[in-house]
Amino acid sequence: MPQANQIEINPFQQKTEAVAALQAEGITVEAWAPFAEGKNDIFHNPVLSKIGAKYGKSVAQVITRWLVERDIVVLAKSTKPDRMAENLNVFDFALSNEDKAEIAKLDSMFAAIVNHDTVDNLKRISAWKMGV
C-alpha cells in the first residue's frame, strides 16, 4: 500500500473525494502545485485576498493554512527566504467554516496544471518525460 500520494491540489482543483478516499486508507496526501503555479491569477483572487485581509495574511498563507487544516502536506516551492518564512507562518490563525465554504466555491474540478485523470494524458506525459 502506498504511504503517500502527491497530486495536484489547490483552490481551483480541490480533489475532495480523492483526498477523502486516500486519507480513509491511511495514505498521506501531498499537495503538488498548491498555488496552481500562479495560474488563474491565484495570488490576486478576490475570495482568497479577502480572507487573507481578514487575518492579516497573504493569499499563499491562506492556501497553505487551508491545506494544513485538510491534513494535506503542502509542497510550496520558493527560492526566496522571505517567502519560505511566510509559507511557514500559518499556525497563528484558523479558517472559519465560512472561509472554507467560500474557498470550496473556487473548485473548478479541472486540473490547473496537468490532467492526470485520463490514460491518454498519462501516455502523453510519459512520452514527453522519455523524450519520445
N, C-alpha and C positions, 0 to 999 in steps of 0.2 A: 504494500500500500504506500503511495507517495506520502511524504511528510509535509510537503508544501507544494502549492501551485501558484505560479506567477502569471497573472492575467491582467489585461488592461482594465483598470477600474479608475474612474474619475466621475465627476458630477454629470457628465454627458453620457457615460457608459457605466452604469452602476452595477449591472450583473447581480441584482438582488437574489434571484433564485439560485444562480450558480454558487454564489457566496454561501448562502444558507445550506445548500446541499454539501458543499465541501466541508464547511465547519461542522455539520452534523456527523460527518465521517471522521472528524478529528484532524482534518487536513488544514494546515495553516495557509491562509490566503495572503498573497503578497500583491500589492497594487503596483503594476507596471504602468508607467506614464500617468501618475496620479494628477498631474497638471495638464494632461492632454497635449503635452508638448507645446503648450501655448495656443493651440488651435481654438477656433471659435471665439477668439479674444477673451479667453477664460479669465485672465487677470484683471479685466475690466467688466466682467459680468455684473449687471446691476444687482442681482439677487445676492451673489457672493460678496460683493462690495458692501452692500447694506448690512449684511450680517457681520462682516468684518468691522465696520464702523461702530456697530453696537457694542463690540467688545474691545475696540482699540487694537484690532488685529488686521493683518494683511489677508488677501484672498488665499494666498498659499497656506497661511496658518489655519484659516477656516477649513480648507480642503483637508489638510493634514489632520486636524482635530476630528473632522467628520469620519475619516478613515479609522483613526485610533478608536473612536467610540464604537465603530462597527467591528472592532477586533481584527482589523486588517493591517498587516505590516506595510509600512509606507516606504517606497524606494524613491526618495526625492533627490534627483541629481542636481548638483550645483558645484561649480568650481570657485565660487566666491565665498570667502569666510563669513561675511556678514549674512548672506542668505542661509548658509549652513546653520549659523546660530539662530536665525529667525525660524528655520524649519524645526528646530528643537524646542523652541519656546511656545509650546502649545498645551502645557499641563496646568496652566493657571486659569483656565476657563472651561466651561462645558456648554455645548449647544443645547438650546431648548428644543422641545418637541416641535414647536412652531418653526424653528430654524430648519430642523431636519425635514419637515414636511415641505418647506419651500425648496430645499435642495433636491428632494425627491422629484419635484416637478421638472427639473432640468434634464432628467434622463431621457435621451433620445432613443435608447435601446440599440443604437448603432455604434460601431467602433469609430472612435475619433481618429485612430491611427491606422490600424490594420485589422481587417475582419478575419479572425482565425476560426470562424464557426462553420466554414464550408470546406469540403475536401478539395475543391478546385483552387481555392485561395491558399490552402496549405501546400498544395503541389507547386504553385507559383512561388511561394516563399521558399520552399526547399530548393527549387531550381535556381532561384536567384542567389541563395546562400552558397550553392555549389558552383556558381559561375556558369550555369547552363543557359 
